Amino acid sequence: MEEVSSSKTISRRTFLKSTAALGIGGITGSLPYQSWAKSSSTNATKNQTFKFKNGKFKVLQFTDTHYVAGDPRSERALKNVNQMLDIEKPDLVIHTGDVIFGKSAEQSLREILGPMVDRKIPFAVALGNHDGQFDKNRREVTDIIRSIPYNINIGVEEIYGDTNDIITIESEKDNTTKWVFYLFDSGDSLKEPTYEGYDYIRFDQIEWYRQHSNEFTKKNNGKPVPSIAFFHIPLQEFTYGLRYDTKRILKGNFGEEPCPPNINSGLYSIMREQQDVQAIVCGHDHDNDYAMKWRGMFFIYGRFSGCDIVYNNLKPNGARIFEFTEGVEGFQSWIREYGGKISQDLKFPEDFRTY
């Protein structure tokens, strides 16, 4: 039942031993923040709301652009971002982190996110583990991103992380919520010796999700609203599905082992209990772009969107696209490769059903 392409790659450990090249100096002036979509309040958390257009809504996911302003090796990432936007013309862009990879953080952010501004496309970011490791910390990086026109990140002050957000898609006909996108800040890294490694989604973030999930279900006459979770670092369940249970369906490129945190905080279990999240979408592992169904959940990688500053054996770069049709179960998703080719044109859940 699997359609898998794999390749021999350098290890992530080898990559992490290398250092990021420094970008050119200079920081551009601050731009005024412009709110794109309307905001509504649910339990004191604001969410950005969009509507279907002619029965469709398209989300383009960039991930791991690892852009450094002034470094020629970053040109491939910027060209990719521009081409993907011009071909797909999405209604919304979600960047699942590791947006930049060097100094100047502000100039790098404004340049690699600038194509959305140029085209007036709203966008949101779920920070990656590297985004706050240079001349700006994670909060400062978030503030810069939020100052860029057409960014829709709001954030939640009361919980861990800086880019926890909710985005909703409403019916074209009324204000009924048809889809919910949860953006989680999956953090950076842990220094405590026992659990040293990548950070994890914390318990207060999970409770934040659970409360809002309950509220959406209540407003929907007790029926969970279909949802997707976007964040950078994959959960341990990405590995469980590959290694500990053969009851899976996997389609796409499997080029490296997932690199999750060493702590499992139970997010997947809560999502299964809530019965709303249909897919968990991540980045982080550059040589993977597969979609896997395991134990009632879709575990999906975006397509590496970056450049030659970091390891990347899955070429060419590109983006993952999600298209939603009002009144139709599930969604469609495909990979758009740089140069225009489409791969993994899949319907969820139809193309993952077993009989």
C-alpha positions as CSV (number, residue, x, y, z in Angstrom):
1,M,0.0,0.0,0.0
2,E,3.0,2.3,0.0
3,E,4.4,4.5,-2.7
4,V,7.7,5.6,-1.3
5,S,10.8,7.1,-2.8
6,S,13.9,7.2,-0.6
7,S,17.4,8.4,-1.0
8,K,20.7,8.2,0.8
9,T,21.4,11.5,2.6
10,I,23.8,13.1,4.9
11,S,22.7,13.0,8.5
12,R,21.1,15.8,10.3
13,R,23.9,15.6,12.9
14,T,26.4,16.3,10.2
15,F,24.4,19.3,9.1
16,L,24.0,20.7,12.6
17,K,27.8,20.6,13.1
18,S,28.1,23.2,10.4
19,T,27.5,26.9,11.1
20,A,25.3,29.3,9.2
21,A,26.9,31.8,6.9
22,L,26.5,35.4,8.0
23,G,24.2,37.7,5.9
24,I,25.2,41.2,4.9
25,G,24.8,43.9,7.5
26,G,22.1,46.5,7.7
27,I,18.5,46.4,8.9
28,T,15.6,47.8,6.9
29,G,13.2,50.2,8.6
30,S,10.1,49.0,10.2
31,L,7.0,48.7,8.1
32,P,3.5,49.4,9.4
33,Y,1.5,46.4,10.5
34,Q,-1.6,45.8,8.4
35,S,-4.3,43.4,9.5
36,W,-5.7,41.4,6.6
37,A,-8.6,39.3,7.7
38,K,-11.2,40.1,10.3
39,S,-10.6,39.0,13.9
40,S,-13.0,37.4,16.3
41,S,-12.6,36.5,20.0
42,T,-13.0,33.0,21.4
43,N,-12.1,32.6,25.1
44,A,-9.9,35.8,24.8
45,T,-7.9,34.4,21.9
46,K,-8.4,36.1,18.5
47,N,-8.5,34.2,15.3
48,Q,-8.2,35.3,11.7
49,T,-11.1,34.4,9.5
50,F,-11.4,33.9,5.8
51,K,-14.2,32.7,3.5
52,F,-14.4,30.3,0.6
53,K,-14.2,31.9,-2.8
54,N,-16.3,30.3,-5.6
55,G,-16.4,27.2,-3.4
56,K,-12.6,26.9,-3.1
57,F,-9.9,27.9,-0.7
58,K,-6.2,27.3,-1.4
59,V,-3.4,27.2,1.2
60,L,0.3,27.1,0.1
61,Q,2.8,25.8,2.6
62,F,6.4,26.9,2.5
63,T,8.9,25.3,4.9
64,D,12.6,25.5,5.7
65,T,13.5,28.4,3.4
66,H,16.6,29.0,5.6
67,Y,17.2,32.3,3.9
68,V,20.2,34.6,4.6
69,A,20.1,38.1,3.1
70,G,23.1,38.8,0.9
71,D,24.2,35.1,0.6
72,P,24.2,33.9,-3.0
73,R,23.3,30.4,-1.8
74,S,19.9,31.8,-0.7
75,E,18.9,32.9,-4.2
76,R,17.4,29.5,-5.0
77,A,14.9,29.9,-2.1
78,L,13.8,33.4,-3.1
79,K,13.3,32.3,-6.7
80,N,11.3,29.3,-5.5
81,V,9.0,31.4,-3.3
82,N,8.3,33.8,-6.2
83,Q,7.6,31.0,-8.7
84,M,5.3,29.1,-6.4
85,L,3.2,32.1,-5.6
86,D,2.9,33.0,-9.3
87,I,1.9,29.5,-10.4
88,E,-0.5,28.6,-7.6
89,K,-1.9,32.0,-6.6
90,P,-3.0,30.9,-3.1
91,D,-5.6,32.5,-0.9
92,L,-3.3,32.1,2.1
93,V,0.4,31.1,2.8
94,I,1.5,29.2,5.9
95,H,5.2,29.0,6.5
96,T,6.1,26.2,8.9
97,G,9.3,27.6,10.1
98,D,13.1,27.9,9.8
99,V,12.3,30.9,7.7
100,I,15.9,32.3,8.1
101,F,19.3,31.0,8.9
102,G,21.6,33.9,9.6
103,K,22.2,37.6,10.2
104,S,20.7,40.0,9.7
105,A,17.5,38.4,10.9
106,E,15.3,41.4,10.1
107,Q,16.6,41.9,6.6
108,S,16.4,38.2,5.9
109,L,12.8,38.0,7.1
110,R,11.7,41.0,5.1
111,E,13.3,39.7,1.9
112,I,12.1,36.1,2.0
113,L,8.6,37.1,3.1
114,G,8.4,40.1,0.8
115,P,7.0,38.2,-2.2
116,M,3.7,37.8,-0.3
117,V,3.7,41.5,0.4
118,D,4.3,42.3,-3.3
119,R,1.3,40.1,-4.3
120,K,-0.9,41.2,-1.3
121,I,-1.3,37.6,-0.2
122,P,-2.0,37.1,3.6
123,F,0.4,34.8,5.3
124,A,1.1,33.3,8.7
125,V,4.3,31.8,10.2
126,A,4.8,29.0,12.8
127,L,8.4,29.5,13.9
128,G,11.0,26.8,13.5
129,N,13.8,25.9,15.8
130,H,16.4,28.0,14.0
131,D,14.5,31.2,13.6
132,G,15.6,32.8,16.9
133,Q,19.2,31.6,17.0
134,F,20.9,34.6,15.3
135,D,20.9,38.3,16.1
136,K,17.2,38.3,17.2
137,N,15.4,36.1,19.7
138,R,12.1,34.3,19.0
139,R,10.0,37.1,20.4
140,E,11.9,39.8,18.4
141,V,11.6,37.6,15.3
142,T,7.9,37.3,15.8
143,D,7.5,41.1,16.3
144,I,9.3,41.7,13.0
145,I,7.1,39.2,11.2
146,R,4.0,40.8,12.6
147,S,5.1,44.2,11.4
148,I,5.2,43.0,7.8
149,P,2.1,43.9,5.7
150,Y,-0.3,41.0,5.1
151,N,1.0,39.0,8.0
152,I,-1.9,37.7,10.1
153,N,-0.2,36.2,13.1
154,I,-1.7,37.4,16.4
155,G,-0.3,35.0,19.0
156,V,-1.4,34.2,22.5
157,E,0.4,35.8,25.4
158,E,-0.7,33.4,28.1
159,I,0.9,30.2,26.7
160,Y,4.3,28.9,25.7
161,G,5.7,30.1,22.4
162,D,5.2,33.1,20.2
163,T,3.4,31.8,17.1
164,N,0.3,30.0,18.4
165,D,-2.6,31.0,16.2
166,I,-6.0,30.0,15.0
167,I,-7.2,30.6,11.4
168,T,-10.8,29.7,10.4
169,I,-12.4,29.3,7.0
170,E,-16.1,30.2,6.8
171,S,-18.8,29.2,4.4
172,E,-19.2,31.5,1.4
173,K,-22.9,31.7,2.2
174,D,-22.9,32.5,5.9
175,N,-20.6,32.6,9.0
176,T,-20.5,28.9,9.6
177,T,-17.0,27.7,10.3
178,K,-16.0,24.9,7.9
179,W,-12.3,24.5,8.7
180,V,-10.0,25.4,11.5
181,F,-6.2,25.7,11.2
182,Y,-4.2,25.5,14.4
183,L,-0.7,26.9,14.3
184,F,1.6,25.8,17.1
185,D,5.0,27.1,18.1
186,S,7.0,23.9,18.5
187,G,10.0,25.8,20.0
188,D,13.7,25.5,19.7
189,S,15.7,23.1,21.8
190,L,16.0,21.7,25.3
191,K,19.2,22.0,27.4
192,E,18.2,19.9,30.3
193,P,20.5,16.8,30.1
194,T,17.8,14.2,30.6
195,Y,15.7,15.4,27.7
196,E,18.3,17.3,25.6
197,G,17.2,17.7,22.1
198,Y,14.4,19.5,20.2
199,D,11.7,21.4,22.1
200,Y,8.2,20.1,22.3
201,I,4.6,21.5,22.3
202,R,3.8,22.2,26.0
203,F,0.9,21.3,28.1
204,D,-0.6,24.9,28.2
205,Q,-0.5,24.9,24.4
206,I,-2.4,21.6,24.3
207,E,-5.0,22.9,26.8
208,W,-5.4,26.1,24.7
209,Y,-6.1,23.9,21.6
210,R,-8.5,21.7,23.6
211,Q,-10.5,24.6,24.9
212,H,-10.9,26.1,21.5
213,S,-11.7,22.8,19.9
214,N,-14.5,22.3,22.4
215,E,-15.8,25.8,21.7
216,F,-15.9,25.2,17.9
217,T,-17.6,21.9,18.5
218,K,-20.2,23.5,20.7
219,K,-21.0,26.2,18.1
220,N,-21.3,23.5,15.5
221,N,-24.2,21.7,17.3
222,G,-21.9,19.2,19.0
223,K,-20.1,18.1,15.8
224,P,-16.3,18.6,15.6
225,V,-15.2,21.1,13.0
226,P,-12.6,19.6,10.5
227,S,-9.2,21.0,11.4
228,I,-5.5,20.8,10.4
229,A,-2.5,21.5,12.7
230,F,0.6,23.2,11.3
231,F,3.9,23.4,13.1
232,H,7.7,22.9,12.5
233,I,9.0,19.9,14.5
234,P,7.2,16.6,13.9
235,L,5.8,14.6,16.8
236,Q,7.1,11.2,17.9
237,E,4.1,9.7,16.2
238,F,5.8,10.4,12.9
239,T,8.4,7.8,13.9
240,Y,5.9,5.4,15.5
241,G,3.9,5.2,12.3
242,L,7.1,4.3,10.3
243,R,8.7,1.9,12.8
244,Y,6.3,0.4,15.3
245,D,3.2,-0.4,13.3
246,T,2.8,-1.7,9.7
247,K,-0.8,-0.5,9.4
248,R,0.0,2.6,7.5
249,I,-0.2,4.0,4.0
250,L,2.6,6.2,3.0
251,K,3.0,8.2,-0.3
252,G,5.9,10.5,-1.2
253,N,9.6,10.8,-0.5
254,F,11.0,9.3,2.7
255,G,14.7,10.4,2.7
256,E,15.5,10.6,6.3
257,E,14.4,9.5,9.7
258,P,12.0,12.0,11.5
259,C,13.7,14.2,14.1
260,P,11.0,14.7,16.8
261,P,11.6,15.9,20.4
262,N,12.6,13.4,23.1
263,I,9.4,14.2,25.0
264,N,5.9,13.1,24.0
265,S,3.5,15.6,25.6
266,G,0.4,13.8,24.3
267,L,-0.8,16.2,21.6
268,Y,-1.7,13.5,19.2
269,S,-3.8,11.7,21.8
270,I,-5.7,14.8,22.7
271,M,-6.4,15.5,19.0
272,R,-7.7,12.0,18.6
273,E,-10.0,12.5,21.6
274,Q,-11.2,15.8,20.2
275,Q,-12.0,14.2,16.8
276,D,-11.4,17.3,14.8
277,V,-7.8,17.4,13.5
278,Q,-7.5,15.4,10.4
279,A,-3.8,16.1,9.6
280,I,-0.6,17.2,11.3
281,V,1.6,19.2,8.9
282,C,5.3,19.8,9.6
283,G,8.6,20.7,8.1
284,H,12.0,20.4,9.8
285,D,13.2,17.2,8.0
286,H,14.4,18.5,4.6
287,D,14.6,15.2,2.8
288,N,11.0,14.2,3.5
289,D,7.8,15.3,1.8
290,Y,5.6,12.2,2.3
291,A,2.0,12.0,3.4
292,M,1.3,9.1,5.8
293,K,-2.0,7.8,7.2
294,W,-1.6,6.0,10.5
295,R,-4.1,5.2,13.2
296,G,-6.7,7.6,11.9
297,M,-4.4,10.6,11.4
298,F,-2.6,12.1,8.4
299,F,1.1,12.9,9.1
300,I,2.2,15.2,6.3
301,Y,5.5,16.9,5.5
302,G,5.8,20.0,3.4
303,R,8.2,20.2,0.5
304,F,11.6,21.7,1.3
305,S,11.4,25.3,0.0
306,G,14.9,26.4,0.8
307,C,18.4,26.8,-0.6
308,D,22.0,25.5,-0.6
309,I,23.0,27.0,2.8
310,V,21.6,23.8,4.5
311,Y,21.5,20.1,3.7
312,N,19.0,19.2,1.0
313,N,18.9,16.0,-1.1
314,L,15.3,16.3,-2.2
315,K,15.6,18.4,-5.3
316,P,14.2,20.6,-6.8
317,N,12.8,22.6,-3.9
318,G,9.1,23.6,-4.0
319,A,6.0,23.9,-1.8
320,R,3.0,21.8,-0.7
321,I,-0.5,23.0,-1.6
322,F,-3.8,22.3,0.2
323,E,-7.1,22.9,-1.6
324,F,-10.4,22.8,0.2
325,T,-13.8,22.6,-1.5
326,E,-16.9,23.8,0.4
327,G,-19.3,20.9,1.0
328,V,-16.8,18.2,0.0
329,E,-15.3,15.9,2.6
330,G,-11.5,16.1,3.2
331,F,-9.1,18.1,1.0
332,Q,-6.7,17.8,-1.9
333,S,-3.0,18.2,-1.6
334,W,-0.1,18.2,-4.0
335,I,3.6,19.1,-4.3
336,R,4.6,21.8,-6.7
337,E,8.2,21.5,-7.6
338,Y,10.4,24.4,-8.8
339,G,10.0,24.4,-12.6
340,G,6.3,23.7,-12.4
341,K,6.0,19.9,-12.1
342,I,3.3,18.5,-9.9
343,S,3.8,15.4,-7.8
344,Q,1.7,13.6,-5.1
345,D,-1.6,14.9,-6.4
346,L,-3.7,13.2,-3.7
347,K,-7.2,13.4,-2.3
348,F,-7.6,13.0,1.4
349,P,-9.0,10.6,2.6
350,E,-10.0,8.9,-0.7
351,D,-6.5,8.0,-1.9
352,F,-5.6,6.5,1.5
353,R,-8.6,4.2,2.1
354,T,-8.1,0.5,2.4
355,Y,-10.7,-2.1,1.4
